[in-house]
């Protein structure tokens, strides 16, 4: 696939539509006005710079989180054109920054492939920023223009002569009229995305610098992401806390007129698959045609090798795709000339021709690798055969579960206090830790819309167990039966009996552990509940404080410290657990939609979540200890 036409001027900019609605309905363009939408502004600007790198014109991107709350993104690409646009009669820079969907990605020539086409453009960043300034280095000068809330404050100006490198600098400050929750960028969130982009774009240097005042006792943070190994380095990073089954990371690179394909994968001793797919740098976490081609070709290649080497006998059934993918970590990256995205979140690749392209490439390459590294390939097949035996055991356990629980006849767990509504959209299921808490929860609930399922103690850690063992656990069986969606390959979100599944555990360390065990199970076996936005974490208070005749409930130690600034003499009562709260207290603080606070569990970054569960619930004690020490002061990690 060629890099496209090297010319890049005003003729390459095509105008599609204006900016009017962005400030009125920002969530339509960036997803939300909370932290996710705030960070989306960074992705939009960085994606433009990455497109220059994908086209072969940029080698480095520098991102800075500025001390005054802004963000600066610098690249060494060609620089946004500044000459007059033939249709609008304005500078192309002005058009790009103030017109929705204006850019070189909509015209043939300027870009062969582009990730930014999936987004909505830097003009939306401009519209949702209190201020934005651009500096362009090209055509012998530094050019500049400034904006306020999407409207130009200046015309494009020549700032000074410039005979050095070309490139673009964008500075922006999010608008507090739009982002009312927070204007603070999270360093780790930005770093994770930039690291991912550096893995996906082999050789590209991306730096991140935090210019904000660090917390007391901490050093200013900065990182440089640069991976010569590309996706191979990515897979090694993902498997850092896992035991590989084979030493060599399988790598495949194919470039043709149809598309560009990069793949790296390695099997580990874990029981879950971790497949990340991308199209033009966009994480296609809903999958798509490229994943379909990959899965089919891999299943065929491993079965053919197993039969050729006599590891599968004639009477044996073929290994299923599920067997083969157990413990597999894979990163699949496609670059497509005209990507077609589908799905609710536009993260599913729909190009039908890509399925056969990926399958054809892998059908040629995978048998060669398995033959060349036949000793390692045998270990892979042995792992898959063990997985097949475990799958059969899990099937028997699942069948037994159905019979015992009455799942097939629609029976529900005896200890479930169900709600009376049959409308899943208004139904809520509280999964409550312990018998002592279940009583007040049942008394304090709205029995029309709220159901209560008590669980005893800590459920099985499914990160260390195959599904067959998990299905022997009474608490897990009750949870599956109550929710109604099924699990694994049988999961069907449309069958969910409740559109809110709320984890209600004590506000202490044990409660956090129970929440994490439950979330691990949901992430590994019922992930669709999380991706559908159905999973929530209740926020029961840790303290009760009485000031005069008024009672205040405080969530945690930080809330208590803040309260004591205005009431230094208060003597708080600490709840040892949910069981100490009476029905009215639990209703007012935790269950009543009018007065409660819920945290919705979201998976914004699949590979980061995958790593997090591996660290917290896996076998690497040293890595878990290091993680806890690093994040002990950050209470967000207690409610993962």
Secondary structure, 3 states (H helix, E strand, C coil): CCCCCCCCCHHHCECCCCCCCCCCCCHHHHCCCCHHHHHHHHHHHHHHHHHHHHCCCCCEEEEEECCCCCEEEEECCCCCCCCECCCCCCEHHHHHHHCCCCEHHHCCCCCCCCCHHHCCCHHHHHHCEEEEEEEEEECCEEEEEEEECCEECCCCEEEEECCCCCEEEEEEEECCCCCCCCCCCCHHHHHHHHHHHHHHCCCCEEEEEECCCCCCCCCCCEEEECCCCCHHHHHHHHCCCCCECCCCCEEEEEECCCEEEEEEEEEECCCCCEEEEEECCEECCCCEHHHHHHHHHHHHHHHHHHHHCCCCCCCCCCCCHHHHHCCEEEEEEEEECCCCEECCCCCEECCHHHHHHHHHHHHHHHHHHHHHCHHHHHHHHHHHHHHHHHHHHHHHHHHHHHHHHCHHHCCCCCCEECCCCCCHHHCEEEEEECHHHHHHHHHHCCCCCEEEEEECCCCCCHHHCCHHHHCCCHHHHHHHHHHCCCCHHHCCHHHCCCCEEEEECCCCHHHHHHHHHHHHHHHHHCHHHHHCCCEEEECCCCEEEEECCEEEEECCHHHHHHHHHHCCCCCCEECCCHHHCCHHHHHHHHHCCCCCCEEECCCCCHHHHHHHHHHHHCCCHHHHHHHHHHHCCCHHHHCC
